[in-house]
Amino acid sequence: MDTINQKTTRMPGVTHDPSSSVIIINGEAYPEDVIASFDPIIERLSVILSSPEAQPTEIRFELQYFNSGSSRKILEIIRLIASAAVGHKIVWVADPEDDEMIDHGKRFSRAAPNVEFKLIEEET
Amino acid sequence: MTEKFNVANTMANLEAANILISYSGYLSDQTLEGVSQGIKAIFENGALRTRKARKIFSVFVESAQNIIFYSGRRMEIEGTRDGAGFGSIFIQQLEDDLFDVISVTTVLSAKKTDFERRLGKLLEMTDEDVDAAYEEQLMNQITGSEKGAGLGLFEIRRQSINLAFEFIDQENDHLLVMRATI
């Protein structure tokens, strides 16, 4: 398991398991500087997901909260996944009690119409 | 000479108004981090761990970041990108399950008209209009600045049952008071 980003109170943990081809993004996102916080993660994800040798990968979003600034960067990750030559899969996990996170999932799925996008309601 | 601060009166006023959280002064990102963890501890316990707690937290973060990034009265803090903005933020319990997040920030005279126009337009929109405009701004990466101005205000409006604002004129600038009922 490779750690792409260490989880903090204000940034999600991002891990990559190359053996099962799963990336998990778990936690909350409301950093002071969204660009400085997210761009290194996006760069690492780009190498894994968009390189010519990229393996089809499941990207699981298990987010409990993100602020408006972070939503732009999450959309950037979704679009990165959608633009890859390899067919990746997105799993968006939202707490059944969290209407807002469910709506975010639906909203982001519209930004990636050509990607398999599964919305799962379960406690994160 | 500055008049001595009346702590007892302030405390009594806050208590009479049922203020659960109050912060006033220079608000930095470090303060936001601490206070937001405190809010979680208060609102995400037992019966209060509800959808409402998430909404209160979300409006608090967006309101606090508005003060940190955009307050017209600022303090530089070494080692931080944005330093601190001067303002106040309160969470008031109105009823068992009804809260106001009240934020106060300094708006320079040159920017008042723009803020007034944007907020006025936001309040005129229906919930459906707000959702559509939020999605359009997000998807098209429309932003007032690199920090996401605009989207944060939409987020506050989306999470609120009611949103009201007023400007209080001061000698050289204005206080923008935003009251989000959740």
Interface residues (C-beta under 8 A of the other chain):
Chain A: T9 R10 Y30 E32 D33 V34 I35 A36 Y65 N67 S68 G69 S71 R72 L75 E97 D98 D99 E100 R107 R110 A111
Chain B: D29 E33 S36 Q37 T50 R51 R54 K55 F57 S58 V61 E62 Q65 T80 R81 D82 E135 L138 M139 Q141 T143 E146 K147 G148 L151 G152 F154 E155 Q159
